[in-house]
Amino acid sequence: MKLSSTLENNQATDPQTALGAVPQRAAYIETAAITANVRALRKVAAGARLLAVLKADGYGHGLVPAARAALDGGADYLGTAVLEEAFAVRADGITAPLFSWLAAPGAPYARAIAEDIELAAYSVAQLREIAAAARAVGGVARIHLKIDTGMWRGGATIADWPALCAAARELEVAGRIRVLGIWSHLACADEPGHPSVAAQLQVFATAIDMARSLGLDPALCHIANSAATLATPEAHFDMVRTGIAVYGVNPLPVQERTNCPALRPAMTLGAAVVQTKRAPSGAGISYGHTEATQRDTTLAVVPLGYADGVFRSASSVGPVQIGAGRYRVLGRVCMDQFVIDVADDDVAAGDAALLFGPGDAGEPHVEQWAEASGTIPYEILTRVGTRVPRIYV
């Protein structure tokens, strides 16, 4: 099976890529899967709005294509971590509500306000810097105040919260900002029943009540990530922020997925075998000769390595599918390639080696690659390198 025919029922938007009709390596992105996943998540979210998270280049799937696919599925909001991502969304002509939440002092807040990007504020100092930018451009900054409910990452502590809310109300009255939302983030939502979840939700509810008592009227209170969207309805509030689930990965433990919708992985990562050759028993393989062949066999070389996001920690364990055969990485993963033992199977140069995908051709799931690499699916997807072309199908 050749790489160009692995998704034979779909057509790439531009099949004549810079690498030719048969790419040497590619991440096929099924945009319809993103759209379907968002539709399914909207049903779970029920009356809450849904924000599709686009950070890290759409979790490696491509920022703008992911944004458009999510909107096709009914996403109410889009979200990015950093402003550079938000600017790229706006530059492509996307006008949907857009929230960006991670910025250090000196960030280009004026441009964000001019481009109708909603901003997070963690502190009084940050809030005043945003308000000054709004005054400079003659606009009104749309703000989501962040309360740290117990993750001890970004956001105001409950002790600092009254001062932040009071400053926000003062700047609202002055016409410099409008507080649209209050938000936070859950530390252990992917462990349903973890006591920290209920504790954080209680702090969040208290912070909302406190903000309202100080004159604020936020329309969008949001704390739920993908895991909380799927497992904790009481965390939905006015909006949920779905990230990894948009791209087809359920972050909950397998035993907790019984009542969850089926999510389809949107990325298939593969490469064309560049060479096969016979090797004798006892041949040392790859750097360090950490493994040797156990018999006379055929080796296949796959042109993906740790520079492409194939973790070196997957050496000797990473699963690979070629045709109907399931194999594993033999020896160490190199910067640009790895080797697999295909025994006496009918494998030839040009055949598609699939690392992960939705399973249509029997290929592994990204969760299996994450387990083999000693990490999480988030990191596998976001680490697929820039020299691996994204082909949209």
Order of alpha helices (4+ residues) and beta strands (2+ residues): beta-alpha-beta-alpha-alpha-beta-alpha-beta-alpha-beta-alpha-beta-alpha-beta-alpha-beta-alpha-beta-beta-beta-beta-beta-beta-beta-beta-beta-beta-alpha-alpha-beta
